[in-house]
Amino acid sequence: MTDERFLKMMTDPGTLMEVIWLMTNMHDFEELVKEHGEQTLMRLACESILVKRGEA
């Protein structure tokens, strides 16, 4: 995912809420943030949303 596409998704309120929901429902969220970083998890959540929408 390009930085431009990632930023576009993060500025869309609906997508941002979906990203937050996905991240907060991840198993062992705190450990994942420590291991991989918050931005990496946000990008993974965005990728998941794009796959679900058929836009990946």
C-alpha positions, 0 to 999 in steps of 0.5 A: 500500500502506498503512503498516499493511499494509506493517508487517504484511508486514514482521513476518511472517518468511516474507514478510520473507525473501521481501522480502530475497530479492527485494531482494538479487536485484535487478540493480544493487541498490546503485545502486537503494538510492542512487537510491530508498532502501531502504524504497521498494525494500522496498515494491516487493518487498511489492507484487510479493509481493502480486501474485504471491499474487493479493492486490493 
